[in-house]
């Protein structure tokens, strides 16, 4: 539903630059009839190799989970963004906000769907102006990866086991 709403709002914008929204997740319901959409899944989870084949040239991972979702955890998609070193555009929620901080931003946080679509539109229309910001996000993503790497957290992992 959120994807459909986002696409509806985006379709009302006058966008002159080309763009593509590539849906790698298995849920692409409600995307029919919208332009610039590439649906990779046929309602089934893609194999890891298939997903990886479609990630290289993606500029930004988008996530539409709002503040009611992932309050005590987070979507695995944030770990995909970390893994592939891809900046994120997301609605504010605890899971993404934990990683995308003011001190070390890894993407763009929006408070509502209207703000989200405005930011997406601005990125599309002024893509080259975001190159430096994308570079900073990628640098910060690499720092996050290092910080959360298993080898750097072995003591914490050992302490979490009580047996």
Buried (B, 14 or more C-beta within 10 A) or exposed (E): EBBBBBBBBBEEEEBEEEBEBBBBBBEBEBBEEBEBBEBBBEEEEBEEEEBBEBBEEBBBBBBBBBBEBBEEEBBEBBEBBBEBBBBBBBBBBBBBBEBBEEEBBBBBBBEEBEBBBBBBBBBBBEBEEBEEBBEBBBEBBEEBBEEEEEEEEEEEEEEEEEE
